[in-house]
């Protein structure tokens, strides 16, 4: 019941406005919410609106974390694959790997609306195939 109530609240607001917004305020215009020619068109737009609140916010969160990690890391951020970040740091810095992790996590958490949701899993290795959990 709570999910259907939330769906109705979100979609009613979005239908009134003609767009959907993420937590960070990124808009997705969905004109079919207000000018759909039939129920099928409206329902498809409503699904897109509801999805944008969830998936759009998740994408925004990932981008904020990516920028924060890149700025804080004492190495080079070389890839973002789904929800993982691959950083290249010199072997000299690896002695203080826990310090590096703490710096990055603090920077990311400082830019997140709900930092308690951040999970951490860190692997270290000479190449991507040889990484081991630390």
Number of C-alpha atoms within 10 A of each C-alpha: 6 7 8 9 10 12 15 14 13 17 23 14 12 23 21 10 14 20 22 25 19 20 14 12 12 14 15 17 15 20 15 18 26 15 12 15 10 9 10 10 13 19 15 13 24 25 12 18 27 20 14 20 19 13 13 22 18 15 15 17 19 19 14 17 23 20 14 20 24 19 15 19 19 16 15 15 17 10 12 13 7 8 11 13 16 15 16 16 17 11 11 8 12 13 10 10 16 12 12 18 17 13 15 21 20 15 19 23 18 13 14 17 11 10 13 8 9 11 7 8 8 14 11 17 14 12 8 10 7 9 12 11 8 10
